[in-house]
Amino acid sequence: MDDLSLVRDHTVLSVVVGSRAYGLATEASDVDRRGVYVAPTPLFWGFAKPPTHVDGPDAERFSWELERFLGLALEANPTVLECLWSPLVEHVTGPGEELLALRSAFLSRHAHRTFLRYAESQFRKLTGDLRTRGVPRWKHVMHLLRLLISGRHLLRHGEPLVDVADHRERLLAVRRGEVPWAEVEAWRESLSRDMDAALDGSALPGEPDRTRVEDYLVSVRRRGAR
């Protein structure tokens, strides 16, 4: 079985992410899709295992095999979590519905560290661009700020914020390079402080519910062995 047929025939969840899900789309925006496929269980029985992810079949699509997706979600990976909360679900099967119903099990206070570390890593790259090129990649700056907005909402309200349309005009101004770098830095620092402050009173558990997630994975694998 080739990789693309895994995506074509065994996808359980496909969503739109990116600017269209974020409420930041313009006329030039692509349609970015992310998916989860379940490789048939017998493919794991030999030495050669099925792929943990597949690019394509088009340039804007990326898919994870279920086990890899679950592992990343348990680590509070921001990109994976936003797939579970995307408002634009294009395709979902029975196991995909079960996955969406399970999404709260992935959430924990680990998100504070994961979101901030990712944002800090991106910020270092952007300041490097500023030093070497004179300007940062403004689209990446916008998404860094969007990530922090989402993380703050997660700590305060118990779920990530995907649609940031309430911040649309200011974020798009950042993307166009219309916001001074000093203001960008101040906004980033303010959002980071907000996340630190929200952690103390957050209702999120200290750890995700790994047992519940593993029970789901085992159930899906057993069904895939028939």
C-alpha positions in Angstrom: 0.0 0.0 0.0 1.6 3.3 -1.1 1.6 6.4 1.2 -1.0 8.4 -0.7 -3.5 5.6 -0.7 -3.2 5.6 3.1 -4.4 9.2 3.1 -7.0 8.6 0.4 -8.5 5.5 1.9 -7.9 5.7 5.6 -8.3 9.3 6.7 -10.5 9.6 9.7 -10.3 13.4 10.1 -9.5 16.2 7.7 -9.6 19.9 8.6 -8.7 23.3 7.2 -6.1 25.2 9.2 -4.0 28.2 8.4 -5.4 31.7 7.7 -8.8 30.4 6.7 -9.4 28.7 10.0 -7.7 31.6 11.9 -10.1 34.2 10.5 -7.1 35.9 8.8 -7.7 34.9 5.2 -7.2 37.3 2.3 -7.9 36.8 -1.4 -4.5 35.3 -1.9 -4.7 32.8 1.0 -4.3 29.1 0.2 -6.4 26.4 1.7 -4.2 24.5 4.1 -5.4 21.1 5.1 -4.3 18.7 7.8 -5.5 15.2 8.3 -5.2 12.0 10.5 -5.2 8.6 8.9 -5.3 5.2 10.5 -2.9 2.6 8.9 -4.5 -0.9 8.9 -3.2 -2.8 11.9 -1.6 -5.7 9.9 0.8 -3.1 8.4 2.6 -2.9 11.8 3.2 -6.6 12.0 6.2 -6.8 9.7 9.6 -5.1 9.9 8.6 -2.3 7.6 6.2 0.0 9.4 3.7 2.4 7.8 4.8 6.1 7.6 4.2 8.3 10.6 3.2 11.1 8.3 2.5 11.8 4.6 2.9 15.0 2.5 0.3 15.5 -0.2 -1.3 14.6 -2.4 -1.4 18.3 -2.9 1.1 20.9 -1.7 -1.2 22.3 1.0 -2.0 18.9 2.7 -0.1 17.2 5.5 -1.4 14.1 7.4 -0.3 12.2 10.5 -0.8 8.5 11.2 -3.0 8.3 14.3 -0.4 7.2 16.8 2.0 9.9 15.9 -0.8 12.5 16.0 -1.9 11.3 19.5 1.7 11.5 20.8 2.2 15.0 19.6 -1.2 16.1 21.0 -0.3 14.7 24.4 2.8 16.9 24.3 0.5 19.9 23.6 2.0 20.5 20.2 0.3 23.7 19.1 0.0 22.7 15.4 -1.7 19.4 16.3 -4.0 20.9 19.0 -5.3 23.4 16.5 -6.4 20.6 14.2 -8.6 19.3 17.0 -10.2 22.7 17.5 -10.4 23.8 13.9 -13.9 25.2 13.1 -13.5 23.9 9.5 -13.9 20.1 9.5 -14.1 18.8 5.9 -14.2 15.0 6.5 -14.7 12.9 9.6 -15.5 9.2 10.1 -16.6 7.3 13.2 -13.0 7.0 14.7 -12.5 10.7 13.8 -15.6 11.6 15.7 -14.3 9.7 18.7 -11.0 11.6 18.4 -12.8 14.9 18.5 -14.8 13.8 21.5 -11.5 12.9 23.2 -9.8 16.2 22.6 -10.0 17.5 26.2 -7.9 14.5 27.3 -4.9 16.0 25.6 -4.9 19.3 27.4 -2.7 20.0 30.4 -0.5 22.8 31.9 2.3 21.5 29.7 0.8 23.8 27.0 2.2 26.8 28.8 5.8 25.5 28.3 5.2 24.2 24.8 3.6 27.3 23.4 6.1 29.6 25.0 9.1 27.6 23.9 7.8 27.4 20.3 7.2 31.2 20.3 10.6 31.9 21.8 12.3 29.8 19.2 10.5 31.5 16.4 11.2 34.9 17.9 15.0 34.2 17.9 14.8 33.3 14.2 12.9 36.5 13.4 15.3 38.7 15.3 18.1 37.0 13.4 16.3 38.0 10.2 16.0 41.5 11.4 19.8 41.7 12.0 20.9 40.1 8.8 18.2 41.3 6.4 16.9 44.4 8.0 13.4 43.2 8.1 11.7 40.1 9.7 9.4 37.8 7.8 6.2 39.6 8.8 3.9 36.7 8.1 5.8 34.6 10.6 5.7 37.5 13.1 1.9 37.6 12.7 1.6 33.8 13.4 3.9 34.0 16.4 1.6 36.6 18.0 -1.4 34.5 17.0 0.1 31.5 18.7 0.5 33.4 21.9 -3.1 34.6 21.7 -4.2 31.0 21.3 -2.0 29.8 24.2 -3.3 32.6 26.5 -6.9 31.6 25.7 -6.1 27.9 26.4 -4.7 28.7 29.9 -7.5 31.0 30.7 -10.5 29.2 29.2 -9.4 25.5 28.9 -9.2 25.3 25.1 -7.0 26.8 22.3 -8.4 29.7 20.3 -8.1 28.9 16.6 -10.3 31.7 15.1 -8.6 35.0 16.1 -10.9 37.2 14.0 -11.3 39.6 16.9 -7.6 40.4 16.4 -7.8 40.3 12.7 -7.0 44.0 11.8 -4.1 44.3 14.1 -2.6 41.0 13.1 -3.0 41.7 9.4 -1.3 45.1 10.0 1.6 43.2 11.5 1.7 40.9 8.4 1.8 44.0 6.1 4.8 45.4 8.1 2.8 48.4 9.3 3.4 47.8 13.0 6.8 49.1 14.3 9.1 46.3 15.6 9.1 47.9 19.1 5.3 47.6 19.3 5.5 44.0 18.1 8.1 43.2 20.8 5.9 44.9 23.5 2.8 42.9 22.3 4.8 39.7 22.4 6.1 40.4 25.9 2.6 41.3 27.1 1.1 38.1 25.8 3.9 36.0 27.4 3.3 37.7 30.7 -0.4 37.0 30.4 0.3 33.4 29.8 2.6 33.3 32.9 -0.1 34.9 35.0 -2.9 32.7 33.7 -0.9 29.5 34.5 -1.4 30.0 38.3 -5.2 30.1 38.1 -5.6 27.8 35.2 -8.2 25.0 35.4 -6.1 22.8 33.2 -4.8 19.6 34.8 -1.1 19.0 35.4 -1.0 16.1 33.1 -3.0 14.9 30.0 -5.2 11.8 30.4 -2.8 9.3 28.8 -4.8 6.3 29.9 -7.9 7.5 28.1 -6.0 8.3 24.9 -4.2 5.0 24.9 -7.5 3.1 25.4 -8.8 4.9 22.3 -5.7 4.0 20.3 -5.9 0.3 21.3 -9.6 0.2 20.4 -8.9 1.7 16.9 -6.0 -0.7 16.4 -8.1 -3.7 17.3 -10.8 -2.6 14.9 -8.2 -2.2 12.2 -7.0 -5.8 12.6 -10.3 -7.3 11.5 
